């Protein structure tokens, strides 16, 4: 079942209408959809009020003209689920194919933090945030968030699955966070999904594209 990441940049004078649109997004005939705020980093203080995103799952292509009318630039990433573990709002929204990807991949993480663990989580994740921009093979990344604070995640695009795995399991700070997750109990709910990137259209700058990630090792 096709999955699409939609990302929009809105002008500052339309931030309030965009936030209103989050509550009434206008997505029809989708199997699953989530409309999200975004951030340049991992914490609430990094929120970018001029960029918004959506994840949609539908049998047919999803068009969101009301969002396009607000936006000054946008990007669309059509993706196929490769693997998915966990739930989002109590659902398993992605049907993984469990096949290998030969090209670009997208990783999506989403978690509902336990209020009593949120401060410790943001402190632990700070070293990862400092390192991710330098990761070989990284093409783009940004944070995503839902209301209320504590419903958050990340989206990242990688040159290939090997680069993603290298960062996830060999980068020391990220490995340390993974190792602490079961014992520290940060999450009340979590999801990790990996997708093959089928097509990117629109303005890649809206995705936070990092050109140096294309060639550097």
C-alpha positions in Angstrom: 0.0 0.0 0.0 1.6 3.3 -1.1 3.1 5.6 1.6 3.9 9.2 1.0 5.8 11.8 3.0 4.5 15.4 2.3 6.5 18.4 3.5 5.5 22.1 3.1 7.2 25.4 3.8 4.7 28.2 4.6 5.4 32.0 5.0 5.6 33.4 8.5 2.3 35.3 8.0 0.5 32.0 7.4 1.8 30.1 10.4 -1.5 30.5 12.3 -3.6 29.1 9.4 -1.1 26.3 9.0 -1.4 25.4 12.7 -5.2 25.5 12.3 -4.8 23.2 9.3 -3.0 20.6 11.5 -6.2 20.2 13.4 -8.3 20.0 10.3 -6.0 18.7 7.6 -8.5 17.7 5.0 -7.1 14.2 4.3 -9.9 12.0 2.8 -10.0 8.4 1.9 -6.7 7.5 3.5 -6.0 4.3 5.4 -3.7 6.2 7.8 -2.6 9.8 8.1 -0.6 11.9 10.5 -0.1 15.7 10.2 3.0 16.9 12.0 5.0 19.9 13.1 8.7 19.8 12.4 11.9 20.8 14.1 15.5 21.4 13.0 16.7 19.3 16.0 15.4 16.9 18.6 13.9 19.1 21.3 10.8 21.4 21.6 13.1 24.4 21.5 14.1 23.5 17.9 10.6 23.7 16.5 10.3 25.2 13.0 6.9 26.9 12.8 7.2 27.5 9.0 7.5 23.8 8.0 4.9 21.1 8.3 4.8 17.4 7.2 2.3 14.6 6.7 2.6 10.8 6.4 -0.3 9.3 4.4 -1.1 5.6 3.6 -3.7 5.1 0.9 -4.6 2.9 -2.0 -4.6 5.9 -4.3 -2.3 9.0 -4.6 -3.1 11.6 -1.9 -3.4 15.2 -2.9 -3.8 18.0 -0.3 -4.7 21.2 -2.2 -5.4 23.2 1.0 -1.9 22.6 2.2 -0.5 23.4 -1.2 -2.4 26.7 -1.2 -0.7 27.7 2.0 2.8 26.6 1.0 5.5 28.6 -0.8 7.5 25.4 -1.4 6.9 21.7 -1.0 8.3 18.3 -1.5 6.8 14.8 -1.9 8.6 11.6 -1.2 6.9 8.4 -2.4 8.1 5.4 -0.3 7.7 1.7 0.1 7.8 0.1 3.5 10.8 -2.3 4.0 10.4 -3.0 7.7 8.3 -1.7 10.6 8.4 -2.4 14.3 6.0 -0.9 16.9 2.8 1.1 16.8 1.6 4.6 16.1 -1.4 5.7 18.1 -2.1 2.0 18.8 -1.9 1.0 15.1 0.6 -0.7 12.8 0.2 1.6 9.9 2.8 0.2 7.5 2.7 -3.2 5.7 6.4 -4.1 5.3 7.7 -5.9 2.2 10.8 -7.2 4.0 12.8 -6.8 0.8 16.2 -5.3 0.5 16.6 -1.8 -0.9 19.2 -1.1 -3.6 19.1 2.6 -3.3 18.1 5.6 -1.2 16.2 4.8 2.1 14.1 6.8 4.5 14.0 6.1 8.3 11.1 7.1 10.4 11.1 7.0 14.2 8.2 8.0 16.4 7.8 7.8 20.1 5.4 8.8 22.9 7.6 9.8 25.8 6.7 9.0 29.4 6.4 12.5 31.1 8.6 11.4 33.9 11.3 10.3 31.5 11.2 13.1 29.0 13.9 15.3 30.5 16.3 12.4 30.8 15.6 11.4 27.2 16.4 14.8 25.8 19.6 15.0 27.8 20.7 11.5 26.5 19.8 12.3 22.9 21.8 15.6 22.7 25.1 13.9 21.7 23.3 12.1 18.9 21.9 15.4 17.6 25.4 16.8 17.5 26.7 13.9 15.5 23.9 13.1 13.0 24.8 16.0 10.6 28.3 14.5 10.2 27.1 11.0 9.4 28.4 9.6 6.1 25.6 9.0 3.6 23.1 11.3 5.3 21.0 13.2 2.7 18.4 15.0 4.8 16.9 14.9 8.3 14.4 16.8 10.5 12.4 16.2 13.7 8.7 15.7 13.7 6.2 16.3 16.5 2.6 15.9 17.5 0.6 17.7 20.1 1.1 17.5 23.0 4.9 17.9 23.7 6.4 14.4 24.1 4.9 12.9 21.0 7.9 13.2 18.7 10.1 11.5 16.2 12.6 11.9 13.3 12.7 11.5 9.6 16.0 10.9 7.8 17.0 10.1 4.3 20.2 8.1 3.5 22.1 7.3 0.4 21.6 3.6 1.1 20.7 1.0 3.7 24.3 0.4 4.6 24.9 4.1 5.6 21.7 4.0 7.7 22.8 0.8 9.5 26.3 2.2 10.0 25.0 5.2 11.9 22.3 3.3 13.8 24.5 0.5 15.1 28.1 1.8 15.0 27.9 5.4 15.9 28.9 5.4 19.6 26.4 8.0 20.9 23.5 6.4 19.0 24.4 2.9 20.2 24.5 4.2 23.8 20.9 5.5 23.5 19.7 2.2 22.0 21.3 0.3 24.8 19.6 2.5 27.4 16.2 2.3 25.9 15.0 -1.0 27.5 16.3 -0.1 31.0 15.4 3.6 31.1 11.8 3.1 29.9 11.6 6.4 28.0 8.8 5.4 25.7 5.1 4.6 26.3 4.9 3.8 22.6 7.4 3.6 19.9 7.8 2.9 16.1 10.7 2.4 13.9 10.2 2.0 10.1 12.5 1.9 7.1 11.4 2.6 3.5 12.7 2.4 0.0 12.6 5.8 -1.7 10.7 5.5 -5.0 10.6 9.1 -6.0 11.2 12.6 -4.7 9.4 15.5 -6.4 9.4 19.2 -5.5 11.9 21.3 -3.6 14.4 19.1 -1.8 15.5 22.1 0.3 12.3 21.8 2.2 13.6 18.4 3.4 16.7 19.9 4.8 18.8 18.4 2.0 22.5 18.0 2.8 24.4 17.8 -0.5 27.7 16.9 1.1 26.1 13.6 2.3 25.9 12.4 -1.3 29.6 11.9 -1.9 31.4 12.0 1.4 32.7 8.8 3.1 
